[in-house]
Amino acid sequence: MDGEWIDDVPVVRPFALARGRTPPPASSFDLLSLIVATGAGAPEDAGLGPEHRRLLTLVRRSRPLVEVAADLDLPLGVLRLLLADLRDEGLIQARPPEPPGPVPRADLLREVIQGLRAL
């Protein structure tokens, strides 16, 4: 047997997918970052694997990294490394998450609570 198989799918260890490389810092791809393919064609010498290509298919429309991670079922460090490869080739863009809105005033929140209690 040439390797371990589960449910007729070969098992590939995360370090093999990463080719022994370490992932970029977590700050480079926040879990809520929006990932989208640029639509540019991949260069022949880019050395993209099937995981890269599957990832490009998943991000044809803008999606949060956390959703992509759930769909790929890969460790987050490996996913961030694959995303960095695609970003370096100009194949994806990552936008930071939208900052949270302003915090409501405390007196306004108290009024809302009092109004709810009065119901």
Buried (B, 14 or more C-beta within 10 A) or exposed (E): EEEEEEEEEEEBEEEEBBEEEEBBEEEEBBEEBBBBBBEEEBEEEBEBBEBBEEBBEBBEEEBBBEBBBEEBEBBBBBBBBBBBBBBEBEBBBBEEEEEEEEEEEEEEEEEEEEEEEEE
